[in-house]
Amino acid sequence: MLGLLSKPNISDIPILARFNIQGIEKQGKALLQIVEEIFDAVINERVKIVEDEIKNAGKKKDSIHILLELEKQEVDGVKINMRQLKAIMMFCRHSVNILNIIMHTIVAKCAWLLGNSNNKYTPAQAALTISVVTISLFWCIMKFMKSRKEKSLLPPGPPGLPILGYLPFLDTNLHTQFTELAHQYGPIFKLKLGNKLCVVLSSPSLIKEVTREQDIVFANRDPPIAVLVTTYGGLDIAWSPYGSYWRNIRKIFVREMLSGSNLDACYDLRKDEVRKAVEYVNTNVGKLVNIGELIFVTEIKVIMSMLWGGTLDEEKQNRVEAEFKKVFEQIVAFCSKPNISDFFPILARFDIQGIERQVKCLREMVEEILDAIINESMKMVPNNVEDPIKSGKKKDFVQILLELIKQENTGDTFNLTQVKAIVMDVLLGGTDTTATMSEWVMTEVMHNREVMEKVQKELEDVIGINNTIEEIHLPKLQYLDAVVKETFRLHPALPLLVPKRSSQSCMVGGYMIPKDTRVFVNAWAIHRDPELWDNPLEFKPERFLSEPNNWDYSGNNFQYLPFGSGRRICAGIPLAEKMLMYILASLLHPFDWKPTKSKEVDLSEKFGIFMRKSTPLLAIPTKKLY
């Protein structure tokens, strides 16, 4: 019986109970019938013995006799029947009288049932067996009660189907669907997606709890399988588990690639690539230009130059850029695609949709390119290296990581796999986010012509008519900065940010969040909440001109979270901010931009790992006339 009680039973899913697939209910009934026979024999025998003893010796009544008497009468409106009496006997493990009475009968019956009639069971063994069974039953009941109590503390949420949960009802645009569900169930609600319990947060106060007050509890990620394959099991910065390794690589990345001095030193790289983009537009005046693709190519050239500098000659570099662009498009598509293995981990080994296999093939293509680059870079790394962090010598980022491999006192041992994971992370995160947001800014200014005119007027006032924009001009472009921030408000690159995972059970907003829950932060909903913003659907950059310090990208204002908040906030903010402002100013200062004559600007969104436009932005540039 203990074995049956401990065995997982698929019939505990109520809809399947009627089929008794594993036969557990049938076996349990058979065992219960045997126990009932034992109890019947004990009770019948005890009735005779107790009556004789009480009549002849006047002995005190024991528990069974008292229960037998209660079975014949009604006390306080309650009458105990024989079935209830047996149930009470089964759970009265503390009654020595009951144990002594039924002990020998149970031992004999069990020995006969097991075919061990030659074995001799002592009363102590029988008592131990009964105690173990009773304690196990008690433990199961307590576990069940605790589970029910915890479920009652969970946030509200929509019902789902058995096994599948809410999966069949998910929309392709999760951010809008989650916003609608928040209107129905409140700013915190739960969803069961397959085997995954998910919680969605949609209010600044709840975000503060998760990213400030309980930041460490929610500092881990819940990466999908496609991301794990791409990042070699989560060895990158964005998806790595929280711990010393993550802290070390983030510190190195911020200090060696994104420090103010390093960004200033790489300004010439950015300037050269941005001016090449301007020259390209100049040669295509009056023709259709794919703005997103133009900015993506510009951004990837800048990132690659910062990663491995002059390791490759121009011809190889151009070939690498083309190959990376093609492969990255496919990787992003697979990472955005729903994968049944993410919702039912038990099915992961089968890779039913083939996503893991296809992403591995794409990663191998990238690896071939990275291996060639790393091999070239390793030739430049001497055997006896200085500390790359303390050395004053200028090195590219890959060289710094390779030198860390040769050091023994870095705290965490680095290897080539980790170097490739970090490089992949920087390339994917650094290029796609900036390109996507630049395309959205250009879309909004073309859709709102008066905004474009104000931006161009500011550029003329700050830079002059015939002058070329430099990065030193950027801090003075306050209206353009407000336009970028307003675009981030309406079209955050990651509308649900990067999903978090709770490392332990905790309370958020008065509700229980169990361990290993996937937590979504619906930044898209917060940015469009009419209780937080005036006319939230209107593109109005002026809202960011008042108190500009209150609207930065630090994540301290939980009403505005384009890059997240807390210790896992996006590490690449300094570079992204510079590149966005610089390339947008460079494209808007000398040119007017208009959509194609056949249609208006399309503002529809396509949800994915990055929220892109549904259709690429094709625009016609014309030279401005002064």
C-alpha positions in Angstrom: 0.0 0.0 0.0 2.9 2.4 0.8 4.3 1.7 -2.6 1.1 2.6 -4.3 0.7 5.8 -2.3 4.2 6.9 -3.2 3.9 6.0 -6.9 3.2 8.9 -9.3 -0.2 8.4 -10.8 -1.2 10.0 -14.1 -4.9 9.6 -13.0 -4.2 12.5 -10.5 -4.9 14.6 -13.5 -8.7 14.6 -13.0 -9.7 14.2 -16.7 -7.7 10.9 -16.9 -9.0 9.4 -13.6 -11.8 7.5 -15.2 -9.4 5.4 -17.3 -7.2 4.2 -14.4 -4.3 3.9 -16.9 -1.7 2.5 -14.5 -4.2 0.3 -12.6 -3.3 1.9 -9.3 -6.9 2.4 -8.2 -7.7 -1.2 -8.9 -4.7 -2.5 -6.9 -5.5 -0.1 -4.1 -9.1 -1.3 -3.8 -7.8 -4.9 -3.7 -5.4 -4.1 -0.9 -8.1 -2.1 1.0 -10.4 -5.2 0.8 -7.7 -7.3 2.4 -7.2 -4.7 5.2 -11.0 -4.7 5.7 -11.1 -8.4 6.1 -8.4 -8.1 8.8 -10.3 -5.3 10.6 -13.6 -7.2 10.4 -12.0 -10.3 12.0 -10.4 -8.2 14.7 -13.6 -6.2 15.4 -15.8 -9.3 15.6 -13.4 -11.1 17.9 -12.9 -8.0 20.0 -16.7 -7.5 20.4 -17.0 -10.9 22.1 -13.8 -10.6 24.2 -14.6 -7.1 25.5 -18.2 -7.9 26.4 -17.1 -11.0 28.4 -14.3 -9.1 30.2 -16.5 -6.2 31.1 -19.3 -8.4 32.4 -17.0 -10.7 34.4 -14.2 -8.5 35.6 -15.4 -4.9 35.3 -12.4 -3.9 33.4 -12.2 -0.4 31.8 -13.3 -0.1 28.3 -10.6 0.3 25.6 -10.7 2.4 22.5 -12.2 -0.2 20.3 -15.0 -0.9 22.7 -15.8 2.8 23.0 -15.9 3.1 19.2 -18.1 0.0 19.0 -20.5 1.5 21.5 -20.5 4.8 19.6 -21.4 2.9 16.4 -24.6 1.8 18.1 -25.7 5.3 19.3 -25.8 8.9 18.2 -23.7 11.5 20.1 -24.2 15.2 19.6 -26.0 14.5 16.4 -23.1 12.4 15.0 -23.3 8.7 14.4 -20.3 6.6 13.5 -20.7 3.7 11.1 -18.5 0.7 10.8 -16.7 2.1 7.8 -15.7 5.2 9.7 -14.7 3.0 12.7 -12.2 1.2 10.5 -10.8 4.4 9.1 -10.2 5.7 12.7 -8.5 2.4 13.6 -6.1 2.8 10.6 -4.9 6.2 11.8 -4.8 5.6 15.5 -1.1 4.8 15.5 -0.6 6.0 19.1 -3.1 3.6 20.7 -1.1 0.7 22.3 -4.3 -1.3 23.0 -5.2 -1.3 19.3 -1.7 -2.3 18.2 -1.6 -5.2 20.7 -5.0 -6.4 19.6 -4.5 -6.4 15.8 -0.8 -7.0 15.7 -0.8 -10.8 15.5 -3.7 -11.0 13.0 -1.9 -8.5 10.6 1.4 -10.3 10.8 -0.3 -13.7 10.0 -2.3 -12.2 7.1 0.7 -10.4 5.6 2.9 -13.5 5.9 0.3 -15.5 4.2 -0.1 -12.9 1.4 3.6 -12.6 0.8 4.2 -16.4 0.9 6.4 -16.0 3.9 4.4 -18.2 6.3 7.6 -19.7 7.7 8.9 -16.3 8.8 8.2 -15.3 12.3 7.3 -11.7 12.9 7.7 -10.1 16.3 5.2 -7.7 17.7 7.9 -5.0 17.5 8.3 -5.6 13.7 4.6 -5.4 13.2 4.3 -2.2 15.2 7.2 -0.7 13.2 5.5 -1.6 9.9 2.2 -0.1 11.0 3.9 3.0 12.3 5.8 3.5 9.0 2.7 3.1 7.0 0.7 5.5 9.2 3.5 8.1 9.2 3.8 7.8 5.4 0.1 8.4 5.0 0.3 11.3 7.4 3.2 12.8 5.4 1.4 12.4 2.1 -1.7 14.1 3.6 0.4 17.0 5.0 2.2 17.4 1.7 -1.1 17.5 -0.1 -2.4 20.1 2.3 0.7 22.2 1.9 0.5 22.0 -1.9 -3.2 23.1 -1.8 -2.2 26.0 0.5 0.6 27.1 -1.8 -1.7 27.0 -4.8 -4.2 29.2 -3.0 -1.4 31.8 -2.5 -0.5 31.9 -6.2 -1.5 34.9 -8.3 -4.8 34.7 -10.3 -4.7 33.7 -13.9 -6.6 32.3 -16.8 -7.5 28.6 -16.7 -5.8 26.2 -19.2 -6.1 22.7 -20.4 -4.7 19.6 -18.6 -1.1 19.1 -19.4 -0.9 21.8 -22.1 -2.0 24.7 -19.8 -2.5 27.9 -21.6 -0.3 27.1 -24.5 -3.1 26.5 -27.1 -4.4 30.0 -26.4 -1.2 32.0 -26.8 -1.1 34.7 -29.4 1.9 35.4 -31.7 2.2 38.9 -30.1 2.7 37.9 -26.4 3.2 41.5 -25.2 -0.3 42.6 -26.3 -2.0 39.5 -25.1 -0.3 39.7 -21.7 -1.5 43.3 -21.5 -5.1 42.3 -22.1 -4.8 39.5 -19.5 -3.4 42.1 -17.0 -6.6 44.2 -17.5 -8.6 41.1 -16.6 -6.6 39.6 -13.8 -4.5 42.4 -12.5 -0.9 43.6 -12.6 0.4 40.2 -11.5 -1.0 37.0 -12.9 0.1 33.4 -13.6 0.1 31.2 -16.7 0.8 27.5 -16.9 2.6 26.9 -20.2 3.1 23.2 -20.4 5.2 22.2 -17.4 6.4 25.8 -16.9 4.7 28.1 -14.3 5.0 31.7 -15.6 4.2 34.9 -13.8 3.7 38.3 -15.7 4.3 41.6 -13.9 2.9 44.9 -15.3 3.2 47.6 -12.6 6.2 49.7 -11.4 5.7 48.7 -7.7 6.0 45.0 -8.6 9.0 45.6 -10.8 10.6 47.4 -7.9 10.1 44.4 -5.7 11.7 42.1 -8.2 14.6 44.2 -9.4 15.5 46.1 -6.3 14.1 44.5 -3.1 14.6 40.9 -4.1 17.1 41.4 -7.0 19.3 38.4 -6.1 16.3 36.0 -6.0 15.4 37.0 -9.5 19.0 37.5 -10.9 19.0 34.2 -12.8 17.7 33.7 -16.4 15.4 31.1 -17.9 17.0 30.7 -21.4 15.2 28.8 -24.2 17.0 25.8 -25.7 17.9 27.7 -28.9 19.6 30.4 -26.8 21.5 27.8 -24.7 22.8 26.2 -27.9 23.9 29.6 -29.3 25.6 30.6 -26.1 27.3 27.2 -25.4 25.0 26.5 -22.5 24.7 30.0 -21.2 28.3 31.1 -21.0 27.6 34.6 -22.3 26.8 37.8 -20.4 23.1 38.1 -21.0 22.0 34.5 -20.2 24.7 33.3 -17.8 23.6 32.2 -14.4 24.1 34.7 -11.7 27.4 34.1 -9.8 31.1 34.8 -9.8 31.6 33.9 -13.5 28.9 36.3 -14.6 30.3 39.1 -12.4 33.8 38.6 -13.8 32.9 38.6 -17.5 30.6 41.5 -17.1 33.2 43.5 -15.3 35.8 42.8 -18.0 33.3 43.6 -20.7 32.3 46.9 -19.2 35.8 47.9 -18.2 37.7 46.9 -21.4 35.1 47.5 -24.1 32.6 50.0 -22.8 34.6 52.3 -20.5 34.5 56.0 -21.3 38.2 56.0 -22.3 37.8 53.0 -24.6 34.7 54.4 -26.3 36.5 57.6 -26.9 39.5 55.7 -28.3 37.2 53.9 -30.7 35.5 57.1 -31.9 37.4 57.1 -35.2 36.0 53.6 -36.0 32.5 54.8 -35.4 33.0 58.0 -37.4 34.5 56.1 -40.4 31.6 53.6 -40.6 28.9 56.3 -40.1 30.3 58.4 -42.8 30.4 55.5 -45.1 26.7 55.0 -44.4 26.1 58.7 -45.2 28.1 58.4 -48.5 26.0 55.4 -49.4 22.8 57.4 -48.9 24.2 60.3 -50.9 24.8 58.0 -53.8 21.3 56.7 -53.6 19.4 59.9 -53.3 16.0 59.6 -54.9 16.1 55.8 -54.6 14.7 53.3 -52.1 17.0 52.7 -49.1 16.5 49.9 -46.6 17.2 51.9 -43.5 17.3 48.9 -41.1 19.7 47.0 -43.2 21.9 50.0 -43.7 22.2 50.7 -40.0 22.7 46.9 -39.2 25.7 46.8 -41.6 27.1 50.0 -40.1 26.7 48.7 -36.5 28.2 45.3 -37.2 31.2 46.9 -38.7 31.7 49.0 -35.6 31.3 46.1 -33.2 33.6 43.8 -35.2 36.3 46.5 -35.3 36.0 46.9 -31.5 36.1 43.1 -31.0 39.1 42.1 -33.1 40.4 45.3 -34.6 42.6 44.9 -37.6 43.0 41.1 -37.3 41.4 40.6 -40.8 42.2 42.4 -44.0 39.4 44.4 -45.7 38.4 41.6 -48.1 38.1 39.0 -45.3 36.3 41.4 -43.1 33.6 42.1 -45.8 33.1 38.4 -46.3 32.8 37.8 -42.5 30.2 40.6 -42.2 28.1 39.1 -45.0 28.2 35.6 -43.5 27.4 36.9 -40.0 24.4 38.9 -41.2 22.9 35.9 -43.0 23.5 33.5 -40.1 22.4 35.9 -37.4 19.0 36.5 -39.1 18.4 32.7 -38.9 19.6 32.4 -35.3 17.3 35.3 -34.1 14.4 33.6 -36.0 14.9 30.3 -34.2 15.4 31.9 -30.8 12.0 33.7 -31.3 10.2 30.6 -32.4 8.1 28.7 -29.8 9.7 25.4 -29.0 7.7 22.6 -27.4 10.9 21.4 -25.7 11.1 24.6 -23.7 7.6 23.9 -22.2 8.0 20.2 -21.7 11.7 19.6 -20.7 11.0 15.8 -20.8 10.6 16.1 -24.6 13.9 18.0 -25.1 15.9 14.9 -25.9 13.7 14.2 -28.9 14.0 17.8 -30.4 10.6 17.3 -32.0 10.7 20.5 -34.1 14.4 20.1 -35.0 15.2 23.6 -33.6 18.1 22.5 -31.5 19.7 20.6 -34.5 19.3 23.5 -36.8 20.7 26.1 -34.4 23.7 23.8 -33.8 24.3 23.8 -37.5 24.2 27.6 -37.6 26.5 27.9 -34.5 29.0 25.6 -36.3 29.0 28.0 -39.2 29.7 30.9 -36.9 32.4 28.8 -35.1 34.3 28.3 -38.3 34.5 32.1 -38.7 35.3 32.7 -35.1 38.0 30.0 -35.0 39.8 31.6 -37.9 39.7 35.0 -36.2 40.8 33.6 -32.8 43.7 31.8 -34.4 44.8 35.0 -36.1 44.4 36.9 -32.8 46.3 34.3 -30.8 49.4 34.9 -32.9 49.5 38.4 -31.6 49.2 37.3 -27.9 52.7 36.7 -26.4 53.4 33.7 -24.2 54.2 35.8 -21.1 51.4 38.3 -20.9 50.8 41.3 -18.7 47.6 41.6 -16.8 45.3 42.9 -19.7 43.2 44.9 -17.2 46.1 46.6 -15.5 48.2 47.0 -18.7 48.0 50.4 -20.3 48.5 49.0 -23.8 45.5 49.3 -26.2 44.2 45.8 -27.2 41.0 44.7 -28.9 38.5 42.8 -26.8 39.3 39.3 -28.2 42.9 39.8 -27.4 42.1 40.7 -23.8 39.9 37.5 -23.5 42.7 35.4 -25.0 45.2 36.8 -22.6 42.9 35.9 -19.7 43.0 32.3 -20.8 46.8 32.2 -20.3 46.6 33.7 -16.8 46.1 31.5 -13.7 45.0 34.2 -11.3 41.8 35.5 -12.9 39.5 33.9 -10.4 37.5 31.9 -13.0 39.3 29.8 -15.6 38.7 31.0 -19.1 38.7 28.8 -22.2 38.1 29.3 -25.9 34.4 28.2 -25.7 33.7 31.0 -23.2 35.4 33.5 -25.5 33.3 32.4 -28.4 30.1 32.6 -26.3 30.9 36.2 -25.1 31.8 37.3 -28.7 28.5 35.8 -30.0 26.6 37.7 -27.3 28.2 41.0 -28.1 27.6 40.6 -31.8 24.0 39.6 -31.5 23.0 42.0 -28.7 25.1 45.0 -29.9 24.0 45.0 -33.6 20.4 43.9 -33.7 19.1 46.1 -30.8 20.7 49.2 -32.2 19.6 48.5 -35.8 16.0 47.7 -34.7 15.6 50.8 -32.6 17.2 53.1 -35.2 14.6 51.8 -37.7 11.8 52.5 -35.3 13.0 56.0 -34.7 13.2 56.7 -38.4 9.7 55.2 -38.8 8.2 57.5 -36.1 9.8 60.7 -37.4 8.6 59.9 -40.9 5.2 59.2 -39.6 5.2 62.4 -37.6 6.6 65.0 -40.0 6.4 67.8 -37.5 8.8 65.8 -35.2 11.3 65.4 -38.1 11.2 69.1 -38.7 11.9 69.9 -35.1 14.8 67.4 -35.0 16.3 68.9 -38.2 15.9 72.5 -36.8 17.8 71.5 -33.7 20.5 69.9 -35.8 20.9 73.1 -37.8 21.1 75.2 -34.6 23.6 73.0 -32.9 25.8 71.9 -35.8 25.3 74.4 -38.5 24.1 74.0 -42.1 27.3 72.8 -43.8 29.1 71.2 -40.9 29.5 67.5 -40.3 28.2 66.1 -37.0 30.6 64.9 -34.4 30.0 63.0 -31.2 30.8 66.1 -29.2 27.6 67.6 -30.5 25.4 64.8 -29.1 24.9 66.1 -25.5 23.4 69.3 -26.9 20.8 67.5 -29.0 18.1 67.3 -26.3 15.1 67.1 -28.6 16.6 64.2 -30.6 17.4 62.5 -27.3 13.7 62.9 -26.3 12.7 61.4 -29.7 14.8 58.4 -29.1 13.4 57.9 -25.6 9.9 58.3 -26.8 10.5 55.6 -29.4 11.9 53.3 -26.7 8.7 54.0 -24.7 6.4 53.0 -27.5 8.6 50.3 -29.1 10.9 48.8 -26.6 13.4 46.5 -28.2 12.5 43.7 -25.7 8.9 44.3 -24.8 9.0 41.6 -22.1 12.7 42.2 -21.3 14.8 39.1 -20.7 12.8 36.5 -18.7 13.9 36.0 -15.1 13.8 32.9 -13.0 13.2 32.7 -9.3 16.0 30.9 -7.4 13.8 30.3 -4.4 10.2 30.6 -3.4 9.2 34.2 -2.3 6.3 36.6 -2.0 5.7 39.3 -4.6 2.7 41.6 -4.4 1.3 39.5 -1.7 1.4 36.3 -3.8 3.6 33.3 -3.7 6.2 32.9 -6.5 7.5 29.3 -6.3 11.1 28.4 -7.0 12.0 28.1 -10.7 9.1 30.2 -11.9 9.7 32.1 -15.2 9.0 35.8 -14.6 8.1 38.2 -17.4 8.3 42.0 -17.0 5.8 43.5 -19.4 7.7 46.8 -20.1 5.5 47.3 -23.2 2.4 47.5 -21.0 4.0 49.7 -18.4 5.1 52.2 -21.1 1.6 52.4 -22.4 -0.3 52.5 -19.1 -2.8 55.5 -19.1 -2.5 55.7 -15.3 1.3 56.4 -15.7 1.4 58.4 -19.0 -0.8 61.2 -20.5 -2.1 60.1 -23.9 0.1 57.1 -23.9 -0.5 56.1 -27.5 0.5 59.5 -28.8 4.1 60.0 -30.0 5.1 63.0 -27.9 8.8 63.5 -27.3 8.1 66.6 -25.3 7.2 64.5 -22.3 10.9 63.6 -21.8 12.1 67.2 -21.9 10.9 68.0 -18.4 13.2 66.6 -15.7 15.5 64.8 -18.2 17.5 63.3 -15.4 14.4 61.4 -14.3 14.2 59.7 -17.7 17.6 58.1 -18.2 18.3 54.5 -19.0 19.6 53.5 -15.5 16.4 51.5 -14.6 15.9 53.5 -11.4 12.6 54.9 -12.7 10.4 51.8 -12.7 7.9 53.6 -15.0 10.5 53.5 -17.8 12.5 50.4 -18.4 13.8 50.2 -22.0 17.0 48.4 -21.0 15.7 46.6 -17.8 16.6 47.3 -14.2 18.6 45.9 -11.4 22.0 44.0 -11.5 21.0 42.3 -14.8 20.4 45.5 -16.6 21.8 45.6 -20.2 25.5 46.1 -20.0 25.8 47.7 -23.5 23.8 50.9 -22.8 26.8 53.4 -23.2 27.7 52.1 -26.7 24.0 51.7 -27.8 23.2 55.3 -26.7 26.2 56.8 -28.6 25.6 54.8 -31.8 21.9 55.5 -31.9 22.3 59.3 -31.5 25.3 59.5 -33.8 23.9 57.6 -36.7 20.4 59.1 -36.5 21.8 62.6 -36.4 24.0 61.8 -39.3 21.1 60.6 -41.4 18.6 63.3 -40.5 20.9 66.3 -40.7 21.8 66.3 -44.5 18.7 64.4 -45.8 14.9 64.6 -45.9 13.2 61.2 -45.7 9.9 60.2 -47.2 8.1 56.8 -47.4 7.4 55.2 -50.8 4.6 56.9 -52.8 2.5 53.7 -52.8 1.8 53.5 -49.0 2.0 55.2 -45.7 4.5 54.3 -43.0 3.7 50.9 -41.5 3.8 51.0 -37.7 2.8 47.3 -37.1 5.1 45.2 -34.9 6.5 41.7 -35.1 7.1 40.1 -31.7 10.2 38.0 -31.2 13.4 38.0 -29.2 13.6 41.6 -30.5 10.5 43.5 -31.4 11.0 44.5 -35.0 8.8 46.1 -37.6 6.5 43.8 -39.4 7.9 45.1 -42.7 11.3 46.6 -43.4 11.4 50.4 -43.6 12.0 51.5 -47.1 12.4 55.2 -47.6 13.5 57.7 -50.2 16.2 60.2 -49.2 16.5 63.7 -50.7 19.1 66.3 -50.1 18.0 69.1 -47.9 17.9 72.5 -49.6 19.1 75.5 -47.5 
